[in-house]
Structure formats: structure tokens, C-alpha cells
Amino acid sequence: MRLVVIVWFLLIQLANVNNMGNNILFFTLLCAISILLYHIVLYFTTRVPMIITPRGYIKDLVKDLQNSKLVNSKSIIYELGSAWGNFSFSVQKLQPSKIVGYELSPVHFIYSYLKAKFKRSAVQFKMQDFFKADISDADIIYVYLMPKIVAKLWQKIKTECKPGTIMILLGHDIKGGQLIKKLKTDSQKINSTFYYFYRV
């Protein structure tokens, strides 16, 4: 984060020297560089690139969870790597007992945390490493992460979670898991990506 501040400060000084303070293009470039640097710093801090579930993908998933009755009033749901909290906010309409999202990016955490407060949502967001979190009470765990991280996470889930816990994984499968089913992220597309449902 310190690198972002330093580069941002230097660019401001450059703008003052060249009398470009009111140049919209310059400040657009400044914002773009700041965002890029933020993601670079975040990657080297967490060793995980920021990947976010497209909102359009979530609609069919929540509909499937509703139709299959995998979520009920006693269900406890975790979103690991929650970013903007899109899945957590969407699945809330199924009225589970508890929804918790874990996110290490300060920007994404603050956004989702404040959104939950503003909407008076029951969804909880925590800026914490989910590998160090207690998720043993989970019924459903939603994940959209890189394969290397998922492989490590699956070991944690198998060790800590109760039999019957379901992990929903977007984008790729894993080895050694009990695959329940695959669900298209977009039912209208022939070459759709998939959600993979695994049971502990």
C-alpha cells in the first residue's frame, strides 16, 4: 500500500509542475495506475489474484439452490474470498440461518461491509484469512479461487467440516472429491462454464 501512495504522490507533483492539475485525462490515468498498483500489492500480500464471480452467473446458482432445497432456514453458508459479496447478498433471499463472507482486500471488504450495514442485511463480512477461520459449522461453502488455493482449501474443508458439507466451486474441478453435480453458469449458452458441487 505504501508503494501506491508514493507513486500517487509523485504523479500529483508531476501534474503540478506541468500545470495539468485540471486535466481529466491525467486524473483518469492516475486512478487507473492506483488501481493497478493496489491489485499488485494485494497479490504480493496474499499471493492470490483478485477474481470475482460475474453477477450474471449467480442468478442461476441461487435458483438451483432454491429448487434443489439445498438451502433452508437452518443452513450456514460461507463465501470464501467474497470480494464485493455478490454471492452472499444474492443467496440471502433463501433465508439461511447464517451467511459469512471472508475477504482480505480492504477495498472489497469495506464496500461489502458498509453495503450490508446500509441494507440492514444479516450477512456478516470479515477481513480475515479464511485458512485461519473456523468454518466447521458450514453446510455450504462457495468458492471461486485459483486451483492451487482450492486444493489446499479442500483439505481444510475435509478435515474440519462435518460429513455432508457441500463446497460449490466455480470454474474448474478438483481431484479426489465426491462430485455431486455440475451446473452451467449460464443455462442459455452451449459453451458455458460450470459450477462443481462437492460433498464432504
N, C-alpha and C positions, 0 to 999 in steps of 0.2 A: 504493500500500500504506500510505503514511503516513496518508492520509485514513481508511482503515479503522481503524487503531489509534487515531486521535484520537476518532472517533465512538464506538468501543467503550469507550474510557476515560470519555468524558462520560456514556454510558449507565450505566456502573458507578457513577459518582459520584451520578447521579440515583437509582439504586436504593438507595444507602446513605442518602441524605437522606430518602427516603420509606419507609425500613425495608422495602424489597421484596427484600432480598437472597436470601430463600429462596423467592421466588415463581417457580414453574416456568414459568408463562406468560411472565413477564418475560424469563427467560433464553432461552426459545424464540424470542421476538421478537428478542432480542439476536443470537442465532445467525443468524436469517433476514436481519436487516439487514446483518450482517457478510458473509454470503454474497453478498447483492445488491451491496454495495459492492465486494467482491472482483471480481465479474464486470464491474462498471462500470469499475473501474480497469484491469482486464485488457483490456477493449475499447479504452479510450483509449490503452493502451500498444501494443497490437498492431494496432488498427483492424480486428480480426476478432472477431465474436461467437462465443461458445463453442457449438458444435453437435456433438452426439455421436451416433454411429450406434447405434440401438437394438440390443440384443443379439439380439433375435429375428430381425433382418434378416440377421445374419451367418451363421447356420446354413446357409441355402440357398446363399449365396455360396460358402462353403467347400466345400460338397457339389458345386457346379458346377465349381469349380476342380479338384477331385479327379477328377470324371467326365470332364472335358474334357482332363485331363492337361496343363493349363497350368502346373502346378507340379510340379517334380521335384527330385531331390537336389542339382542344380546351381543352382537358381533363387535369385535375390537379390530380396528383397521390401522395399519401403519403405511405411510408413504415414505420410503427411504430415498432421500435425495429429492425433496419436494419442490425445489425451485419456486415457481410462482404459486404453488399449491393447487394447480388446476384439477388434479385427480381428487384431492381431499375435499375441495369445495363441491365438486360435482357429485361425489358419492354420498355427501351429506344428506341428499334428498331421500336416500333409502333409510334414513334414521337409525344408523347403528348406535351402539352404546357409547363408543369412543372412537375418535379419529385423531391420530397424531402424525404430524409431518416433521421429519428431521432434515435440516439444511444447514450447510456450513458457509454458504455465500452470504455475507452480511446484507447486501442489497436485496437479494431474493427473500431472505428471512424477514427483514424489516417490512418489506412490501406485504408479504403474506400474513405476517403477524398483525400489522395495522389493518389490513383488509378484514381479517377475522374479527377484530375489535369493532371496526366500523359497522360491519354487517351483523354484529352481535351473534357471530357464529360460534358453535360449540367446538369447532376444530381447534386443536392445540398445535402450535408450531414451536419447535425447539432448535436453537442453534447449537447443535451438539453432534459429535461423531457417532453415527448410529452403530458403529462397531463396539462402542463402549456403553451403549444403551441397553436397558433391559426390555426386550421385546418378547419375553417368554409367554405373555398372555395373548399374543396375536392369534386371530382367526384368519385374517387375510393380510398379506404384505404385498404392496405394489412397488415394483422396481423398474427403473429404466436407467441402466448404468452400463459401463463398458464390461465386456466379457470377463476380463481378469478380476475386476472388483466383484462381479456377480458370483464367480466361482468361490471366492473367499467368503462372501456373504452367505452363500448356500450352506457352507459348512457350519457357520454360526447358527443359521436357522434350524438345521437338522439337529444340532447339539442342544440348543436352548428351547426351541418351541415344542409344543405338545403335538402328539400324533393327530393328524387331520388338518393341521395348519396349511393354508394354501398360499403359495407365492405366485403372483402374476407378474410375468416378465415380458417386457416389450422388446421386440426386435430380433431376438436370437434365442436358441435353445441352450440347454446345459447338459453335460454328460452325467449320467448316474442318477438322474432324478426321475420320480414317478410322474410321467406326463399324463395329465387327466384329459386335456383337450387343447386344441389350437383355435383361436378366434381371430378372424380378419379385423384389422384396424379400420378398414373401410369396406363395408359389405358391397358397395357399388363398383368396386374396382376388381378386375381379374387378377392383376399382379399386386395385390395388397400385401403389406407386411402383416405380421401376426403377433398376437398376444399368446404366450405359452403359460398354461396353468399347471403348476406342480404341487403335489401333496406330500407333506412330511410323512 
